[in-house]
Amino acid sequence: MTTTEARTEPDHAPGTEPNGDQPAPAAAEAAPHTGHGHGQHGYSAQKDAHLKRLRRIEGQIRGLQRMVDEDVYCIDVLTQVSASTKALQSFALSLLEEHLRHCVAAAAEEGGTELEAKVAEATAAIARLLRS
């Protein structure tokens, strides 16, 4: 978090989800920070749009919880799972594009090991996306 970002306190206990559940293990593990040192991430210009998109995806996931709670037909739940998955994949591709245009492009201007590190980082991110 940068000093320009506002810090808000969650309306739920630390270490729990808003509904009181413990976070999934994968969600609790943070990826290592490998910023490029330029003060702003590539997605910063689109931050509001990204947050809006993530809230929409969050609504889809909450809808899935409700569907399971209400014993909705399996195929209907799977259809919603597919839609949620595609929405997350689309979001990930958008972030990747911004990373390439901003972070990798900035590293290309600097050259040297910074560029090599950013290309390796982007390659690893693409590999993770392909496995998901």
N, C-alpha and C positions, 0 to 999 in steps of 0.2 A: 504494500500500500504506500502510495506517495503521500507527501505532506499536504498535497492539494486535495486529496480525496476526503470526503466527509466520513466520519466513523459513526455508525449507528449501532446501538445495542439491540440484540435480538429480543423478541418478545417471548422467548422460551429459554429453558435452562441450558447453560453451556454444555456442549457435547451431545445434545439431543436435537431431534428434528422438531419443527413446530407442533407436530401432533404428539410429541412425547417419546417417539420411538428413537432408539439408538441409530446413528447413521450406519449405512452399509460399510463394511471394511474398505472397499475400494474408494468410496467417497471420502472416507476419513483420512486416507493417505494423500498428502499433498505432493504434487510433482515438484522436483527441485526447481528453484528460481534460476533461470539462465538468461536474465535480461541482457539487453545489448548496451546498457549504460547511457542511452540517449535521453532518459527521463520520461519518455512516453512510449507506450506500446502501440503497435500498428492499429489495433482495434479501437483506440481511444477516441478517434474522430466519430466513430459509429456507436459509441458506448450506449447511448439512450436507445437506439434501434435494437442493439443486441440484448439489452435488458428487457425490452418489450417482447422480443422474440422468445427469450428464455422464460419469461412469465407465461407466455402462451403455451410453451412446452410443459412447464410445470402444471398448468391447468389440465393438459392432456394426461399427464401422469396421475394427477388427482382423480381425473375422470376414470382412469383404469382402476384405481383403488375402489372407487364407488361401484364400478361395474362388477368387480369381484365380490364386493360386500353384498351387492344386490343379486348375486347369482345369475348374471347375464349370460346368455348363450356363448359357449366357448369361441365360436367363429367370430362373433361380434367383438369379443375381447381381443382376439388375435388381430383383427382388422385395426383396432385402435392401437395395439402394440406396434404394428407395422407403420402406421401414420406417425406415431411418436418417434420411432426409430429413424424414419426418413427425415423428420424435422430436426433431430439432433445431428444427423449426418450432414444435412444442408448447412446447419449452423457451423459445424466443424470445418466444412469446406470454405465457408465464408471467412472464418478466422485464419485458416491456412493461407488463403489468397492475400489477406491483409498482412500476414506475417511475411510472405514473400515480397510483396510490394513495398513494405516499410522496413522491416528489420533486416531482411536479407539484402535488399537494395542498398540500405545504408552501410552494411558491412562490405558490400561490393565496392562502394566508393572508398572505403578505408583500405581494403585489400588485406593481404597477409593472413595471419592465423584467425582473425576475426571472421573473415569470409569463410574459411574452411570450417570453422566451428558452426556458423549459421547454416551452411549447406548440410553438414552432418546432422544438426538438430532438426532441420526441415525434413531430411530424408527419414530420420527415425519417426517423426510425427506422421509422415505419410504411411510408413510401414504399419504403425499402430492403427491408423484409420482403415487401412486395407484389411487388417486382421479382425476388425470389429464388425 
